[in-house]
Amino acid sequence: MEEQVLKVQKIKNGIVIDHIPCGMALKVLKILGIQGDIGSTVTLAMHVKSRHGWKDIVKIEDRHLDEREIDKIALIAPRATVNVIEDYRVVKKHRVEVPEVVRGIVRCMNPRCITNQREPIEPEFYTVSKEPIIIKCKYCGREMGPEDIVENII
Ligand SMILES: [Zn+2]
């Protein structure tokens, strides 16, 4: 497993997000707010063979993730692992987990939902299913699937 993670290019300090579903690496960068103008090196490996089929890998140097960002990753890559690299070594490895309650990280896709009105209320969803992921708005009951979630991550 370690070998797979490090195959692309070793990084000195930063994070490696592994086991991203094939084709989702760019979306992961997008939800982390990473675009071309950041100061650190980002390495993408797309369509990498793994024991469980194909996957994408993202490596970001000199970057850490907070819990909110890890939850966002879980919503689009429920089986991802986040490896924290220090001095070329994996010092921490955690599996993301789809939260039971999704608060403040996804916008409700129903334009009439109270969370989208003039005085916005923080959007909140219950997780109905984890694979495939389906979340349900606490306020209007609208259910959102994987593509809806990707489009509406805040
Ligand atoms: Zn709603």
Residues whose N, C-alpha, C, O or C-beta is under 5 A from the ligand:
A	BS01	ZN	C108 N110 C113 C137 Y139 C140 G141 R142
